[in-house]
């Protein structure tokens, strides 16, 4: 893998991590309202999968969506402004944490309803197939979504119509506060894909290189007419389901065990051991990202709130 690509992936993952950590601080200060679901620990999934997509491909995800927005290239200032509900945000301050959208980058957002976006992914893939564009869809969801009716309906029709969609289950081990094996009769999510004629693949979601390789291959298969693909990314969220989660359902030892394979640390070790890069180069990236985040916070805090009349706009699609 080209050194510049791996360094860029490192930068993206650090950016997501620092963005989320700063959002946690802003939430505790009362500057971010509503719910806040952090992506800390899962950075390799968004960065690796999105690196594998083509320019015309679509990305759609659930409410833990900040990492995906930054990975598709959305402006950090505008994403942070949206977190604070400001008019300069990617959704004009109307969506907040769970509803980030970037139309220019074919990023159709975070959705707050569990599994509610899965049929939309099927619909987008159907439109691309109908138009014969060659574009595919990357659809992300948590392990809890696989027990929802939307999941089964969406996967069934995707297979019936042989659609170019890659289903990415981000298995971070817990649906809210419930372990996967306590909530799902089938704890290996790839087995659920087999019910709809898809051969699922389990991938180490803490290793961005493995994530990229599996995603690239899946996208190539989907794009070439081999039908929908299913990848179960084995990952872990270090923080709670949301900021209000007391985390009483797992032990500190469990969290520390997963931290040994921290996705940023895994990539950092690879870069330092296998490439002609020294620690100072990575520390420089860290410092640049810190500055970028601070500038984004300043931009967001200084941006105006949406005007009152904005309550009545963007309700209907304009012809």
Residue pairs with C-beta under 8 A, 6 or more apart in sequence:
1 209
3 271
3 275
3 276
3 277
5 51
6 267
6 270
6 271
6 275
7 271
7 277
7 281
7 285
9 47
9 48
9 51
9 208
9 267
10 264
10 267
10 268
10 271
10 282
10 285
11 285
11 288
11 289
12 43
12 47
12 70
12 71
13 43
13 44
13 47
13 208
13 263
13 264
13 267
14 264
14 285
14 286
14 289
15 70
15 76
15 289
15 292
15 293
16 39
16 43
16 46
16 47
16 66
16 67
16 70
16 71
17 40
17 43
17 264
18 289
18 290
18 293
19 66
19 70
19 76
19 79
19 80
19 293
19 296
20 38
20 39
20 40
20 66
20 67
20 239
21 40
22 80
22 293
22 297
23 32
23 36
23 38
23 66
23 80
23 83
23 97
24 36
24 38
24 239
24 243
26 32
26 83
26 84
26 297
27 36
27 243
28 243
31 84
31 301
32 83
32 84
32 85
32 96
32 97
33 85
33 96
34 96
34 97
34 98
35 63
35 97
35 98
35 112
35 242
35 243
35 244
36 97
36 242
36 243
37 63
37 64
37 97
37 98
37 241
37 242
38 64
38 66
38 237
38 239
38 243
39 46
39 64
39 66
39 67
39 237
40 237
40 238
40 239
41 172
41 235
41 236
41 237
41 238
41 239
41 258
41 262
41 263
42 64
42 67
42 170
42 172
42 205
42 235
42 236
42 237
42 263
43 67
43 208
43 263
43 264
44 205
44 206
44 207
44 208
44 211
44 235
44 263
44 266
44 267
45 67
45 140
45 168
45 170
45 205
45 211
45 233
45 235
46 67
46 68
46 70
46 71
46 140
47 67
47 71
47 208
47 211
48 208
48 209
48 210
48 211
48 212
48 215
49 138
49 140
49 166
49 168
49 211
49 212
49 215
50 59
50 68
50 71
50 72
50 138
51 71
51 212
51 215
52 212
52 215
52 216
52 219
53 59
53 136
53 138
53 215
53 219
54 135
54 136
54 219
54 223
56 106
56 133
56 134
56 135
57 106
57 135
57 136
57 137
57 138
57 219
58 106
58 107
58 108
58 121
58 124
58 125
58 128
58 135
58 136
58 137
58 138
59 68
59 72
59 105
59 106
59 107
59 108
59 137
59 138
59 140
60 107
60 108
60 109
60 111
60 117
60 120
60 121
60 124
60 137
60 138
60 139
60 140
61 68
61 109
61 110
61 111
61 117
61 139
61 140
61 141
62 110
62 111
62 112
62 114
62 115
62 117
62 140
62 141
62 142
62 145
63 97
63 98
63 110
63 111
63 112
64 110
64 142
64 170
64 237
65 97
65 98
65 99
65 100
65 109
65 110
66 79
66 83
66 97
66 100
68 100
68 107
68 110
68 140
69 79
69 90
69 100
69 102
69 107
69 110
70 76
70 79
72 102
72 105
72 106
72 107
73 102
73 105
74 90
74 100
74 102
74 105
74 107
75 90
76 292
76 293
76 295
76 296
77 88
77 295
77 296
77 299
77 300
78 88
78 89
78 90
79 89
79 90
79 100
79 296
80 293
80 296
80 297
80 299
80 300
81 87
81 88
81 89
81 90
81 93
81 296
81 299
81 300
81 303
82 89
82 90
82 91
82 93
82 95
82 96
82 97
82 100
83 89
83 96
83 97
83 300
84 93
84 300
84 301
84 303
85 93
85 96
85 305
85 306
86 93
86 300
86 303
86 304
86 305
86 306
87 93
87 303
87 304
87 305
87 306
87 307
87 310
88 299
88 300
88 303
88 304
89 95
89 300
89 303
90 100
90 101
90 102
91 99
91 100
91 101
91 109
92 306
92 310
92 314
93 305
93 306
93 310
94 306
94 310
94 314
95 101
95 109
95 110
97 110
98 110
98 111
98 112
99 109
99 110
99 111
99 112
100 107
100 109
100 110
101 107
101 108
101 109
108 117
108 120
108 124
109 117
111 117
111 120
114 142
114 144
114 145
114 148
115 141
115 145
115 148
115 149
115 150
115 151
116 150
117 139
117 141
118 139
118 141
118 145
118 148
118 150
118 151
118 153
118 154
118 155
119 150
119 153
119 154
119 157
121 137
121 139
121 154
121 158
121 165
121 167
122 154
122 157
122 158
122 163
122 165
124 137
124 165
125 136
125 137
125 158
125 163
125 164
125 165
125 228
126 161
126 163
128 134
128 135
128 136
128 137
128 164
129 161
129 162
129 163
129 164
134 223
135 164
135 223
136 164
136 165
136 166
136 219
136 222
136 223
137 163
137 164
137 165
137 166
138 165
138 166
138 168
138 215
138 219
139 165
139 166
139 167
139 168
140 168
140 170
141 151
141 167
141 168
141 169
141 170
142 169
142 170
142 171
142 172
142 175
143 169
143 170
143 171
143 172
143 173
143 174
143 175
143 180
143 184
143 189
144 175
144 176
144 178
144 183
145 151
145 169
146 169
146 184
146 189
146 192
147 175
147 183
147 184
151 192
152 196
155 167
155 192
155 193
155 195
155 196
155 198
155 228
155 230
156 196
157 163
158 165
158 167
158 196
158 227
158 228
159 196
159 197
159 198
159 227
159 228
162 225
162 227
162 228
163 222
163 227
163 228
164 222
164 223
164 225
164 228
165 222
165 228
165 229
166 215
166 218
166 219
166 222
166 228
166 229
166 230
166 231
167 193
167 198
167 228
167 229
167 230
167 231
168 215
168 231
168 233
169 189
169 230
169 231
169 232
169 233
170 205
170 233
170 235
171 180
171 189
171 205
171 232
171 233
171 234
171 235
172 235
172 236
172 237
173 179
173 180
173 236
173 237
174 180
174 237
174 241
174 249
174 250
175 183
176 241
176 245
177 241
177 245
177 248
177 249
178 249
179 249
180 187
180 189
181 187
186 192
188 202
188 232
189 200
189 232
190 200
190 201
190 202
190 230
190 232
191 200
192 200
193 199
193 200
193 230
194 200
196 228
197 227
198 227
198 228
198 229
198 230
199 230
200 230
200 231
200 232
201 214
201 218
201 229
201 230
201 231
201 232
202 231
202 232
202 234
203 210
203 211
203 214
203 231
203 232
203 233
203 234
204 210
204 211
204 234
205 211
205 233
205 234
205 235
205 263
206 234
206 235
206 236
206 258
206 261
206 262
206 263
206 266
207 261
207 263
207 266
207 267
208 263
208 266
208 267
209 267
209 270
211 233
214 231
215 231
218 229
218 231
219 229
221 227
221 229
222 228
222 229
235 263
236 255
236 258
238 255
238 258
238 259
239 245
240 246
240 247
268 282
271 277
271 282
272 278
272 279
272 282
